[in-house]
């Protein structure tokens, strides 16, 4: 009897964790205007984490509209690219990819090495879960 009650309690606990889905409004599904100052916004996020931010060489793909389901569904503009900057030894570390989701000229999702926006546990789990070919941004950046 205890075993049945334990299984039932576990079932109720798991069922209670299910996410409640709701319809998104038309406004929420609108990606907003094409971002204009996205390059500088991304540099402002990454540069404080670099050893030598003045040596950084950035590449940016053109923004493409879409949705992001990491840590909740949001529609906006995907921006991908790479950052290559000098390390502590003075040599370039190699181009490291980044992913940004921008809505209304604000970076709302971002992944680059250890930088996550929003900085939540689920973003960390999901950034690792979407890896393709060793690139955690593959799902968004290489469909274009």
C-alpha positions in Angstrom: 0.0 0.0 0.0 2.8 2.4 0.8 4.4 1.6 -2.5 1.2 2.5 -4.4 0.8 5.8 -2.4 4.5 6.7 -3.1 4.1 6.1 -6.8 0.8 8.1 -6.8 2.5 11.0 -4.9 5.4 11.0 -7.4 2.9 11.0 -10.3 1.1 14.0 -8.8 4.3 15.8 -8.3 5.5 15.3 -11.9 2.1 16.2 -13.3 2.1 19.4 -11.2 5.4 20.4 -12.9 3.9 20.5 -16.4 4.0 23.9 -18.0 0.7 25.6 -18.7 0.6 26.6 -22.3 -1.2 29.7 -23.4 -1.9 31.4 -26.6 0.5 34.2 -27.5 -1.0 37.5 -28.5 -0.3 39.0 -31.9 1.8 41.7 -30.2 4.0 39.0 -28.5 4.5 37.2 -31.8 5.7 40.4 -33.5 9.5 40.4 -33.7 9.5 44.2 -33.6 11.6 46.4 -35.9 14.8 45.3 -37.5 17.5 46.1 -34.9 19.7 49.0 -35.8 22.5 49.2 -33.2 22.8 45.4 -32.5 26.6 45.3 -33.2 27.4 47.9 -30.5 24.9 46.3 -28.0 26.6 42.9 -28.4 30.1 44.5 -28.0 28.9 46.2 -24.8 27.9 42.7 -23.4 31.1 40.8 -24.5 33.9 43.4 -24.1 33.9 43.5 -20.2 34.6 39.8 -20.2 37.6 40.0 -22.5 41.2 40.3 -21.4 42.0 42.7 -24.2 38.7 44.1 -25.6 40.5 46.5 -27.9 42.0 43.5 -29.8 38.5 41.9 -30.4 37.6 41.1 -34.0 33.8 40.6 -34.4 31.9 39.1 -37.3 28.1 39.5 -37.5 25.5 37.7 -39.6 22.5 39.7 -40.8 19.6 39.6 -38.3 16.8 37.2 -39.2 13.4 37.1 -37.6 12.3 34.1 -35.6 11.4 32.8 -32.2 13.5 31.5 -29.3 12.1 29.0 -26.9 14.9 29.0 -24.3 13.5 30.1 -21.0 10.1 30.9 -22.4 8.9 31.7 -26.0 9.9 35.1 -27.4 9.8 36.4 -30.9 12.6 38.8 -32.1 15.7 38.9 -34.3 18.4 36.2 -34.3 21.9 37.6 -34.6 24.9 35.3 -34.8 28.6 35.8 -35.2 32.0 35.2 -33.7 34.5 37.0 -31.5 38.2 36.6 -31.7 40.3 38.4 -29.1 43.7 38.1 -27.5 44.1 35.9 -24.5 46.4 36.4 -21.4 49.4 35.2 -23.4 48.9 37.8 -26.1 47.8 35.4 -28.8 44.4 35.3 -30.5 42.2 32.6 -28.9 40.3 31.7 -32.1 36.8 32.7 -33.3 34.2 31.8 -30.6 30.6 31.9 -31.7 27.8 33.9 -30.0 24.1 34.0 -30.4 21.8 36.9 -29.6 18.0 37.4 -29.7 17.1 41.1 -30.0 13.6 42.6 -29.6 12.9 46.3 -29.8 16.7 47.0 -29.9 17.2 45.2 -26.6 19.2 42.0 -26.2 16.8 39.6 -24.5 18.7 36.3 -25.0 22.5 35.9 -25.3 24.9 33.0 -25.3 28.7 33.4 -25.5 31.0 31.1 -23.5 29.9 31.6 -19.9 27.7 34.7 -20.6 24.0 33.9 -20.5 21.1 36.3 -20.8 18.8 35.7 -19.0 21.3 34.2 -16.5 19.1 31.4 -15.4 19.6 27.7 -14.7 17.2 26.7 -17.5 19.2 28.9 -20.0 22.4 27.1 -19.0 20.8 23.7 -19.4 19.1 24.6 -22.7 22.2 26.3 -24.2 24.0 22.9 -23.7 21.0 20.9 -24.9 20.8 22.6 -28.3 24.4 22.0 -29.3 25.0 20.7 -32.8 28.4 19.7 -33.8 30.0 21.2 -30.7 28.4 24.6 -31.4 25.8 25.6 -28.8 24.3 28.1 -31.2 23.9 25.7 -34.2 20.1 25.5 -34.0 19.7 29.2 -34.6 22.8 30.3 -36.4 23.3 27.8 -39.1 19.7 27.4 -40.5 20.0 30.6 -42.5 
